[in-house]
Amino acid sequence: MTVKPDAKLNIEYVPIEQLNPATYHPRRMSEGELAALERSIRELGFADPVIVRRAGCEVIGGHQRLVAAWRLGMSAVPVVFLVIGAVFWA
């Protein structure tokens, strides 16, 4: 696999209402774990952006971070968009 050393991670802030959680929503957190995640985001900010499929703004990673942000009253979250199906290796 070839990795482009100059590839940059582009983070965009996207309004929460534009994001669509995936229907499969693979992970669940207990109320206590979600409360801890909320405290972390409130105190430290987002350390890990939400991963979103560009087509349809479907969330494919970070569902619980999105829920925590919504519960905290945030209007937008940091997002990394992926183009699924593109070939990234030679």
KAMOWO-V491124 format. One record per helix or strand of 3 or more residues. SS is the DSSP state (hx for helix, st for strand). FROM is the first residue (numbers start at 1). TO is the last residue. Records with the same first field share a line. If there is no record, write none. Layout:
# KAMOWO-V491124
SS = FROM-TO + FROM-TO
This chain:
# KAMOWO-V491124
st = 12-15 + 50-53 + 58-61 + 76-82
hx = 16-18 + 31-44 + 55-57 + 63-71
